[in-house]
Amino acid sequence: MLDKQEKIYAAVRLIPRGKVASYSQVAALVGNCNLRRYVGNALHKNPSNEITPCHRVVNAKGFCSGSFAFGGGDVQRKKLEAEGIVFIDGHVDMERFDIDEDTFEAIRMAIIG
């Protein structure tokens, strides 16, 4: 059985390229929507962005982390833009690029069964 941190990493690995999820969504994916700060902390400790693409996790309004673990907010934004994600007024266009309900449910089922 996976611990909370491994569940978070597993969920983030399933966020499709060109999509994002919020910290709260990732927390809900692993079974507790109140763990958003824990999610942020776990992603800050992520040992490999190539394996676990934590750049795909933004805040609920679509803003990048100011302290992105792999070089700052600009690096996170560049990684997202390289995947085709569009920013409006400094944040991700969440209407277009947030994971949809079907994707959320598929990830949730893969993580918690």
N, CA and C atoms as an extended XYZ file, in Angstrom:
339
Properties=species:S:1:pos:R:3:atomname:S:1:resname:S:1:resid:I:1 pbc="F F F"
N         0.846       -1.188        0.000 N   MET     1
C         0.000        0.000        0.000 CA  MET     1
C         0.890        1.250        0.000 C   MET     1
N         0.528        2.208       -0.802 N   LEU     2
C         1.304        3.440       -0.917 CA  LEU     2
C         1.025        4.373        0.255 C   LEU     2
N         2.065        5.068        0.732 N   ASP     3
C         1.834        6.087        1.744 CA  ASP     3
C         1.303        7.348        1.062 C   ASP     3
N         0.931        8.364        1.844 N   LYS     4
C         0.326        9.577        1.280 CA  LYS     4
C         1.223       10.235        0.236 C   LYS     4
N         2.500       10.359        0.550 N   GLN     5
C         3.406       11.031       -0.380 CA  GLN     5
C         3.507       10.265       -1.694 C   GLN     5
N         3.595        8.952       -1.633 N   GLU     6
C         3.669        8.155       -2.857 CA  GLU     6
C         2.361        8.226       -3.645 C   GLU     6
N         1.223        8.310       -2.956 N   LYS     7
C        -0.059        8.487       -3.638 CA  LYS     7
C        -0.093        9.821       -4.374 C   LYS     7
N         0.443       10.854       -3.731 N   ILE     8
C         0.506       12.171       -4.368 CA  ILE     8
C         1.344       12.084       -5.636 C   ILE     8
N         2.529       11.496       -5.531 N   TYR     9
C         3.393       11.374       -6.710 CA  TYR     9
C         2.717       10.541       -7.802 C   TYR     9
N         2.041        9.474       -7.415 N   ALA    10
C         1.353        8.628       -8.396 CA  ALA    10
C         0.250        9.423       -9.102 C   ALA    10
N        -0.499       10.217       -8.348 N   ALA    11
C        -1.573       11.023       -8.934 CA  ALA    11
C        -1.002       12.050       -9.913 C   ALA    11
N         0.072       12.723       -9.515 N   VAL    12
C         0.670       13.750      -10.367 CA  VAL    12
C         1.215       13.130      -11.656 C   VAL    12
N         1.756       11.922      -11.572 N   ARG    13
C         2.256       11.245      -12.781 CA  ARG    13
C         1.145       10.983      -13.793 C   ARG    13
N        -0.101       10.942      -13.322 N   LEU    14
C        -1.235       10.656      -14.206 CA  LEU    14
C        -1.906       11.909      -14.773 C   LEU    14
N        -1.464       13.089      -14.355 N   ILE    15
C        -2.002       14.317      -14.953 CA  ILE    15
C        -1.479       14.371      -16.385 C   ILE    15
N        -2.365       14.410      -17.363 N   PRO    16
C        -1.912       14.375      -18.762 CA  PRO    16
C        -1.059       15.585      -19.140 C   PRO    16
N        -0.138       15.350      -20.042 N   ARG    17
C         0.663       16.436      -20.612 CA  ARG    17
C        -0.300       17.471      -21.200 C   ARG    17
N        -0.037       18.750      -20.948 N   GLY    18
C        -0.904       19.813      -21.457 CA  GLY    18
C        -2.101       20.104      -20.578 C   GLY    18
N        -2.128       19.521      -19.382 N   LYS    19
C        -3.199       19.768      -18.407 CA  LYS    19
C        -2.579       20.085      -17.060 C   LYS    19
N        -3.348       20.701      -16.185 N   VAL    20
C        -2.899       20.990      -14.825 CA  VAL    20
C        -3.971       20.551      -13.842 C   VAL    20
N        -3.562       20.452      -12.578 N   ALA    21
C        -4.479       20.217      -11.473 CA  ALA    21
C        -4.047       21.143      -10.344 C   ALA    21
N        -4.986       21.489       -9.486 N   SER    22
C        -4.658       22.329       -8.330 CA  SER    22
C        -4.193       21.445       -7.176 C   SER    22
N        -3.564       22.082       -6.195 N   TYR    23
C        -3.135       21.361       -4.992 CA  TYR    23
C        -4.340       20.689       -4.330 C   TYR    23
N        -5.470       21.387       -4.283 N   SER    24
C        -6.678       20.822       -3.673 CA  SER    24
C        -7.175       19.615       -4.450 C   SER    24
N        -7.100       19.692       -5.778 N   GLN    25
C        -7.526       18.548       -6.585 CA  GLN    25
C        -6.638       17.337       -6.325 C   GLN    25
N        -5.338       17.557       -6.256 N   VAL    26
C        -4.428       16.441       -5.985 CA  VAL    26
C        -4.720       15.868       -4.603 C   VAL    26
N        -4.963       16.737       -3.621 N   ALA    27
C        -5.315       16.260       -2.286 CA  ALA    27
C        -6.577       15.408       -2.337 C   ALA    27
N        -7.575       15.859       -3.079 N   ALA    28
C        -8.826       15.091       -3.212 CA  ALA    28
C        -8.573       13.768       -3.934 C   ALA    28
N        -7.668       13.772       -4.895 N   LEU    29
C        -7.357       12.544       -5.622 CA  LEU    29
C        -6.807       11.462       -4.700 C   LEU    29
N        -6.102       11.877       -3.663 N   VAL    30
C        -5.528       10.899       -2.742 CA  VAL    30
C        -6.393       10.688       -1.506 C   VAL    30
N        -7.597       11.282       -1.515 N   GLY    31
C        -8.571       10.937       -0.497 CA  GLY    31
C        -8.855       11.956        0.587 C   GLY    31
N        -8.185       13.136        0.577 N   ASN    32
C        -8.452       14.126        1.609 CA  ASN    32
C        -8.190       15.520        1.059 C   ASN    32
N        -9.256       16.229        0.706 N   CYS    33
C        -9.114       17.543        0.079 CA  CYS    33
C        -8.496       18.580        1.014 C   CYS    33
N        -8.371       18.289        2.298 N   ASN    34
C        -7.760       19.218        3.247 CA  ASN    34
C        -6.233       19.108        3.296 C   ASN    34
N        -5.652       18.235        2.495 N   LEU    35
C        -4.207       18.027        2.514 CA  LEU    35
C        -3.451       18.885        1.497 C   LEU    35
N        -4.036       19.977        1.032 N   ARG    36
C        -3.377       20.752       -0.030 CA  ARG    36
C        -2.005       21.265        0.370 C   ARG    36
N        -1.809       21.670        1.621 N   ARG    37
C        -0.480       22.112        2.070 CA  ARG    37
C         0.492       20.932        2.101 C   ARG    37
N         0.005       19.786        2.499 N   TYR    38
C         0.833       18.577        2.492 CA  TYR    38
C         1.256       18.251        1.059 C   TYR    38
N         0.325       18.404        0.113 N   VAL    39
C         0.632       18.179       -1.300 CA  VAL    39
C         1.755       19.114       -1.737 C   VAL    39
N         1.635       20.398       -1.416 N   GLY    40
C         2.669       21.356       -1.780 CA  GLY    40
C         4.019       20.993       -1.197 C   GLY    40
N         4.021       20.581        0.046 N   ASN    41
C         5.264       20.182        0.706 CA  ASN    41
C         5.864       18.946        0.037 C   ASN    41
N         5.021       17.967       -0.256 N   ALA    42
C         5.509       16.745       -0.913 CA  ALA    42
C         6.088       17.060       -2.290 C   ALA    42
N         5.408       17.926       -3.033 N   LEU    43
C         5.895       18.257       -4.371 CA  LEU    43
C         7.181       19.070       -4.315 C   LEU    43
N         7.333       19.872       -3.265 N   HIS    44
C         8.578       20.628       -3.104 CA  HIS    44
C         9.762       19.681       -2.885 C   HIS    44
N         9.477       18.503       -2.308 N   LYS    45
C        10.521       17.499       -2.045 CA  LYS    45
C        10.653       16.485       -3.182 C   LYS    45
N         9.876       16.639       -4.234 N   ASN    46
C         9.874       15.702       -5.358 CA  ASN    46
C        11.304       15.448       -5.838 C   ASN    46
N        11.754       14.198       -5.812 N   PRO    47
C        13.140       13.923       -6.208 CA  PRO    47
C        13.406       14.020       -7.708 C   PRO    47
N        12.379       13.935       -8.540 N   SER    48
C        12.621       13.963       -9.988 CA  SER    48
C        11.412       14.481      -10.745 C   SER    48
N        11.545       15.686      -11.316 N   ASN    49
C        10.454       16.236      -12.114 CA  ASN    49
C        10.273       15.461      -13.423 C   ASN    49
N        11.302       14.771      -13.883 N   GLU    50
C        11.161       13.970      -15.096 CA  GLU    50
C        10.233       12.778      -14.856 C   GLU    50
N        10.276       12.225      -13.643 N   ILE    51
C         9.424       11.083      -13.302 CA  ILE    51
C         8.057       11.560      -12.806 C   ILE    51
N         8.051       12.550      -11.949 N   THR    52
C         6.820       13.092      -11.366 CA  THR    52
C         6.726       14.565      -11.757 C   THR    52
N         5.938       14.879      -12.790 N   PRO    53
C         5.895       16.241      -13.342 CA  PRO    53
C         5.126       17.227      -12.470 C   PRO    53
N         5.743       17.595      -11.343 N   CYS    54
C         5.053       18.465      -10.390 CA  CYS    54
C         4.792       19.860      -10.945 C   CYS    54
N         5.401       20.194      -12.067 N   HIS    55
C         5.110       21.504      -12.676 CA  HIS    55
C         3.663       21.590      -13.147 C   HIS    55
N         2.970       20.456      -13.237 N   ARG    56
C         1.569       20.439      -13.671 CA  ARG    56
C         0.593       20.736      -12.533 C   ARG    56
N         1.100       21.059      -11.360 N   VAL    57
C         0.243       21.386      -10.218 CA  VAL    57
C         0.397       22.877       -9.919 C   VAL    57
N        -0.726       23.572       -9.921 N   VAL    58
C        -0.767       25.022       -9.694 CA  VAL    58
C        -1.785       25.314       -8.598 C   VAL    58
N        -1.877       26.575       -8.180 N   ASN    59
C        -2.894       26.856       -7.169 CA  ASN    59
C        -4.272       26.920       -7.834 C   ASN    59
N        -5.306       27.042       -7.028 N   ALA    60
C        -6.685       26.965       -7.530 CA  ALA    60
C        -7.013       28.037       -8.567 C   ALA    60
N        -6.286       29.156       -8.532 N   LYS    61
C        -6.518       30.223       -9.501 CA  LYS    61
C        -5.613       30.105      -10.722 C   LYS    61
N        -4.771       29.068      -10.729 N   GLY    62
C        -3.914       28.825      -11.883 CA  GLY    62
C        -2.542       29.463      -11.814 C   GLY    62
N        -2.180       29.995      -10.655 N   PHE    63
C        -0.864       30.614      -10.532 CA  PHE    63
C         0.204       29.576      -10.215 C   PHE    63
N         1.380       29.786      -10.782 N   CYS    64
C         2.527       28.926      -10.517 CA  CYS    64
C         3.044       29.177       -9.108 C   CYS    64
N         3.787       28.212       -8.615 N   SER    65
C         4.432       28.357       -7.320 CA  SER    65
C         5.565       29.361       -7.431 C   SER    65
N         5.643       30.268       -6.479 N   GLY    66
C         6.745       31.221       -6.467 CA  GLY    66
C         8.056       30.567       -6.082 C   GLY    66
N         7.965       29.385       -5.481 N   SER    67
C         9.169       28.682       -5.046 CA  SER    67
C         9.249       27.306       -5.692 C   SER    67
N         8.934       27.226       -6.958 N   PHE    68
C         8.985       25.950       -7.668 CA  PHE    68
C        10.323       25.275       -7.406 C   PHE    68
N        10.275       24.037       -6.981 N   ALA    69
C        11.457       23.317       -6.495 CA  ALA    69
C        12.577       23.195       -7.523 C   ALA    69
N        12.282       23.356       -8.784 N   PHE    70
C        13.302       23.147       -9.805 CA  PHE    70
C        13.715       24.436      -10.491 C   PHE    70
N        13.756       25.547       -9.733 N   GLY    71
C        14.298       26.766      -10.303 CA  GLY    71
C        13.416       27.995      -10.247 C   GLY    71
N        12.280       27.961       -9.589 N   GLY    72
C        11.427       29.137       -9.470 CA  GLY    72
C        10.228       29.108      -10.402 C   GLY    72
N         9.335       30.064      -10.187 N   GLY    73
C         8.068       30.141      -10.927 CA  GLY    73
C         8.249       30.254      -12.429 C   GLY    73
N         9.300       30.942      -12.862 N   ASP    74
C         9.507       31.082      -14.305 CA  ASP    74
C         9.787       29.742      -14.966 C   ASP    74
N        10.513       28.866      -14.272 N   VAL    75
C        10.800       27.536      -14.816 CA  VAL    75
C         9.506       26.740      -14.943 C   VAL    75
N         8.672       26.808      -13.915 N   GLN    76
C         7.393       26.100      -13.962 CA  GLN    76
C         6.560       26.608      -15.134 C   GLN    76
N         6.477       27.907      -15.281 N   ARG    77
C         5.695       28.481      -16.380 CA  ARG    77
C         6.248       28.034      -17.734 C   ARG    77
N         7.549       28.062      -17.894 N   LYS    78
C         8.162       27.647      -19.160 CA  LYS    78
C         7.867       26.184      -19.469 C   LYS    78
N         7.916       25.338      -18.444 N   LYS    79
C         7.596       23.921      -18.647 CA  LYS    79
C         6.142       23.754      -19.093 C   LYS    79
N         5.242       24.496      -18.476 N   LEU    80
C         3.829       24.413      -18.843 CA  LEU    80
C         3.594       24.952      -20.253 C   LEU    80
N         4.202       26.078      -20.576 N   GLU    81
C         4.055       26.636      -21.928 CA  GLU    81
C         4.617       25.682      -22.979 C   GLU    81
N         5.681       24.966      -22.648 N   ALA    82
C         6.256       23.989      -23.582 CA  ALA    82
C         5.283       22.848      -23.861 C   ALA    82
N         4.330       22.643      -22.951 N   GLU    83
C         3.297       21.615      -23.137 CA  GLU    83
C         2.047       22.192      -23.795 C   GLU    83
N         2.093       23.468      -24.176 N   GLY    84
C         0.961       24.081      -24.864 CA  GLY    84
C        -0.022       24.802      -23.962 C   GLY    84
N         0.289       24.909      -22.691 N   ILE    85
C        -0.609       25.578      -21.749 CA  ILE    85
C        -0.476       27.091      -21.915 C   ILE    85
N        -1.625       27.762      -21.962 N   VAL    86
C        -1.683       29.203      -22.185 CA  VAL    86
C        -1.952       29.922      -20.867 C   VAL    86
N        -1.241       31.024      -20.676 N   PHE    87
C        -1.418       31.865      -19.502 CA  PHE    87
C        -2.182       33.123      -19.886 C   PHE    87
N        -3.074       33.560      -18.994 N   ILE    88
C        -3.821       34.807      -19.159 CA  ILE    88
C        -3.576       35.636      -17.906 C   ILE    88
N        -3.091       36.844      -18.084 N   ASP    89
C        -2.813       37.737      -16.953 CA  ASP    89
C        -1.967       37.059      -15.871 C   ASP    89
N        -0.990       36.264      -16.279 N   GLY    90
C        -0.046       35.666      -15.347 CA  GLY    90
C        -0.440       34.341      -14.737 C   GLY    90
N        -1.582       33.793      -15.142 N   HIS    91
C        -1.989       32.490      -14.593 CA  HIS    91
C        -2.523       31.590      -15.701 C   HIS    91
N        -2.534       30.291      -15.403 N   VAL    92
C        -3.031       29.301      -16.354 CA  VAL    92
C        -4.507       29.562      -16.637 C   VAL    92
N        -4.891       29.442      -17.892 N   ASP    93
C        -6.303       29.514      -18.272 CA  ASP    93
C        -6.952       28.209      -17.795 C   ASP    93
N        -7.455       28.227      -16.555 N   MET    94
C        -7.978       27.000      -15.923 CA  MET    94
C        -9.199       26.441      -16.645 C   MET    94
N        -9.973       27.296      -17.281 N   GLU    95
C       -11.140       26.783      -18.009 CA  GLU    95
C       -10.715       25.839      -19.127 C   GLU    95
N        -9.590       26.115      -19.739 N   ARG    96
C        -9.106       25.291      -20.856 CA  ARG    96
C        -8.183       24.158      -20.429 C   ARG    96
N        -7.383       24.365      -19.372 N   PHE    97
C        -6.287       23.442      -19.107 CA  PHE    97
C        -6.384       22.662      -17.803 C   PHE    97
N        -7.380       22.945      -16.982 N   ASP    98
C        -7.593       22.159      -15.770 CA  ASP    98
C        -8.088       20.768      -16.180 C   ASP    98
N        -7.710       19.748      -15.419 N   ILE    99
C        -8.217       18.409      -15.736 CA  ILE    99
C        -9.736       18.416      -15.638 C   ILE    99
N       -10.375       17.669      -16.526 N   ASP   100
C       -11.837       17.610      -16.505 CA  ASP   100
C       -12.306       16.539      -15.514 C   ASP   100
N       -13.606       16.467      -15.299 N   GLU   101
C       -14.165       15.533      -14.317 CA  GLU   101
C       -13.854       14.079      -14.653 C   GLU   101
N       -13.904       13.723      -15.937 N   ASP   102
C       -13.611       12.340      -16.330 CA  ASP   102
C       -12.160       11.980      -16.032 C   ASP   102
N       -11.246       12.902      -16.330 N   THR   103
C        -9.827       12.662      -16.055 CA  THR   103
C        -9.596       12.579      -14.555 C   THR   103
N       -10.221       13.485      -13.805 N   PHE   104
C       -10.112       13.465      -12.345 CA  PHE   104
C       -10.551       12.106      -11.812 C   PHE   104
N       -11.694       11.652      -12.258 N   GLU   105
C       -12.231       10.378      -11.760 CA  GLU   105
C       -11.344        9.202      -12.159 C   GLU   105
N       -10.820        9.220      -13.372 N   ALA   106
C        -9.922        8.134      -13.811 CA  ALA   106
C        -8.661        8.104      -12.968 C   ALA   106
N        -8.099        9.265      -12.662 N   ILE   107
C        -6.902        9.309      -11.812 CA  ILE   107
C        -7.248        8.836      -10.405 C   ILE   107
N        -8.364        9.324       -9.871 N   ARG   108
C        -8.779        8.939       -8.518 CA  ARG   108
C        -8.949        7.427       -8.396 C   ARG   108
N        -9.593        6.836       -9.379 N   MET   109
C        -9.804        5.385       -9.360 CA  MET   109
C        -8.484        4.618       -9.449 C   MET   109
N        -7.554        5.154      -10.227 N   ALA   110
C        -6.251        4.497      -10.341 CA  ALA   110
C        -5.462        4.572       -9.038 C   ALA   110
N        -5.693        5.622       -8.261 N   ILE   111
C        -4.945        5.814       -7.017 CA  ILE   111
C        -5.590        5.103       -5.838 C   ILE   111
N        -6.892        5.292       -5.662 N   ILE   112
C        -7.524        4.737       -4.465 CA  ILE   112
C        -8.408        3.531       -4.748 C   ILE   112
N        -8.616        3.253       -6.023 N   GLY   113
C        -9.352        2.055       -6.399 CA  GLY   113
C       -10.804        2.106       -6.324 C   GLY   113
